[in-house]
Amino acid sequence: MCTLRRPHNSPMALRRQMVVSKLFKYVKEIQKLDDGYALRFHRSDDPEDLIGIIADYIVFESLNSPQLTFALVEEPQAKAFWLQV
């Protein structure tokens, strides 16, 4: 159960909206998994900024939804990678 159950205009909800919108700016594909979702990113998209945004997302969601798990999976030849949630 997600612990983020505050009004949509609370500081926590606004922070989550900022973190998620930054992340989804880079998402190239979304796949539904049996136990969650996989978000695909291209490695050519500003990698240093992208890794920081992914890290912010993981930290934020881990603190507010501790039941979630995360995995980064690299595609062969390092052209893209997936964040599994």
N, C-alpha and C positions, 0 to 999 in steps of 0.2 A: 504494500500500500504506500502510495506517495504521501510524504508528510507535507507537501506543498498544497495546502487546502485553504489558502487565504484569499481574500477578495482579489479580483483581477487587477486592481490598481494599487495593491500593496507593494512596498519596495522589493520584496522577494519575487513577486510575480513579474514586476517590471524588469528586474535583473535577469530572470530566466528568459523573458522575451528577447532581451538584448543579446544574451549568450546564444540562444537558439537561432535567432535571425542572422547573426554573424556566421555561425556554423553552416547554415543552409545556403548561404551565398555561394559556398564552394561545392556543395553536393551535386554530383553529376548523375547519380542513379540511386534509387532506393529499392531494396529487395526485402520482401517479407520472409522471415525465417520462422521455423517452428516455435522458437522461444523468444522472438523479438524482431529486430530489423537490422539490415546492413546498409550502411551509407557509403557510397563509392566516391572517392576523390582522385583527381589527377595529380600526379606528382609535380607536374610543371606549374601548377598554380602556386605562386609565391610560397614555397615550402616552409620557410621560417615562420611567417605569419600564420599559415594554416596549422602548423603543429601547435602553436601557442593557443589558437582558438579551440582546437580539439581538446587540448589539455584543460583549458578553462571550462569547457562543457563537461568533461569527465569529472572534474573536481566538484563543480556545482551540483551536478546530478547525484554524485556519490554522497554528498553531504545531505541532500534533501530527499533522496530516494535510495536508501542503502541496499535495497533488495536488487537493484540493477547490477549487471556485470558488463564489462567492456573488454573488447579485444580488438587490436589492430592487426590486420592480415594483409600482407603485401602480395600483389600479383607477381607472376613470373616476369622477369626482365624489368622490374621496378617501374612500370609505367603508371601504375595506379595502386591504391590501397583502399581497404575497407575498414570502417569502424563498425563493429558489431555491438549492438546494444540489446 
